[in-house]
Amino acid sequence: MAKLLVVDDESNLRLVVQKELSRQGHDVETAADGEAAWESLEHEDFDVVLCDINMPRLDGIGLLRRLREKSQNPPEVIMLTGQATVESAIEAMKLGAYDYLTKPYRITELAALVQQAAEKQKLKIDNQRLRAQIERTHFGLPEIVAESPQMKEVLRLVQRVATSDTSVLITGESGTGKELIAQALHRLSRRSDKTFIDLNCAALQDNLLESELFGHEAGAFSGARGRKLGLFEIADSGTLFLDEIMEMPMQLQSKLLRALETKSFFRVGGVKKVEVDVRLVAATNRSTKRAVADGVFRADLLYRINSFEINIPPLRERREDIEPLARHILNKIAGVNAPEIAPPAIDALCSFHWSGNVRQLRNCLERAVLLADNGRITIKELPPEVVYKMSEPSVSVSYHEPIEPVVNSFQNASPTNLRDVEKQQIINALEKTGWHRGKTAELLGISPSTLYRRLREYDLDAR
């Protein structure tokens, strides 16, 4: 049903129309003249306005003209008058009125017009939301590899909580696949046919994050030429995924908490309350206890978003997933031409520490595909640290508490053998790029200065 505003200086007629349309299920408010109506329109969004023409202070034509000039998304307007003239009808229609009725009119005729105008307004809003959604929506079910008991338990939890509207917090180290779990929660929920919107809170400056989340009105700040819908509004009836939520600035956390509790908010620079129905899924790679203890994240907001927590274990703790993940990633990278992985290379992948988790594994395999010959990945195509199991220092931004760095060491190889492997990798990359040093450095994932230094060390710079 629609939200209506009845504007008429005849109080009896105004109340009769309000009563009859409310009986049909509409949410109806009233105003005694154009100025009172404009005050209501500035603070609330209406689908349809039923407006008399002859009124004190501001007449119906003046209100219609002001709506078209100053409102970014004006409601549909049905003009009502007891003194109809051809001129007033033509002027009203030129200003964008949906229709024009002469008093007295039948309530059934008015109700039918209201229904049609409300449907047109809804189509306009849906079109605006879909335009914004097209740029951000992820289509298709996420492909999650789960052979280990830990990941099977994660998927069990996903299936149990997905059908509810409970807020979910996904925790785990960077690169473990938190966004895939968020997509799975959405696709298995009752909101699966609605919008899934994602936002990385660490990717935007503080002053832009609020506008991105809640939108803004025209003139709210320098450069705001028109109204912009925020992600909360675009995700209405769907799911909003906030990645790296603990990077959100403290001053914005209070507004987010308020929006989640009241299911409403104000756009930046706006005075109209926007009501939404959004399910929130959040993710972080930080320790929640430490973030609260350090004063960088509000405890009350944590309780609000952490109704149900799903922790994704790091890749090194679920080694049963490494081989099927590697094959799945290769198929995504190379398709039907995916190279085969030699057994020694699989052993090297499965025994490596993977501090960067699935993201690091993918980078390793992308490089291996570029270096592979004869459709086969051997240990020669893998980075030296993977082949020789070089221990890596832990990353302080990990979800888990940081531990002391481990001194780099080698198991199974002498320094001489490692230098030979590295030299051969550089030669293979140079041949792939026609000895173009810039492209070679990019292929190897190192800086040009590091490549030049290696070329001098291995007497390859003369070539």
Secondary structure, 3 states (H helix, E strand, C coil): CCEEEEECCCHHHHHHHHHHHHHCCCEEEEECCHHHHHHHHHHCCCCEEEEECCCCCCCHHHHHHHHHHHCCCCCEEEEEECCCCHHHHHHHHHCCCCEEEECCCCHHHHHHHHHHHHHHHHHHHHHHHHHHHHCCCCCCCCCCCCCCHHHHHHHHHHHHHHCCCCCEEEECCCCCCHHHHHHHHHHCCCCCCCCEEEEECCCCCHHHHHHHHHEECCCCCCCCCCCEECHHHHCCCCEEEEECHHHCCHHHHHHHHHHHHHCEEECECCCCEEECCCEEEEEECCCHHHHHHCCCCCHHHHHHHCCEEEECCCHHHCHHHHHHHHHHHHHHHHHHHCCEECHHHHHHHHHCCCCCHHHHHHHHHHHHHHHCECCEECHHHCCHHHHCCCCCCCCCCCCCCCCCCCCCCCCCCCHHHHHHHHHHHHHHHHHHCCCCHHHHHHHHCCCHHHHHHHHHHCCCCCC
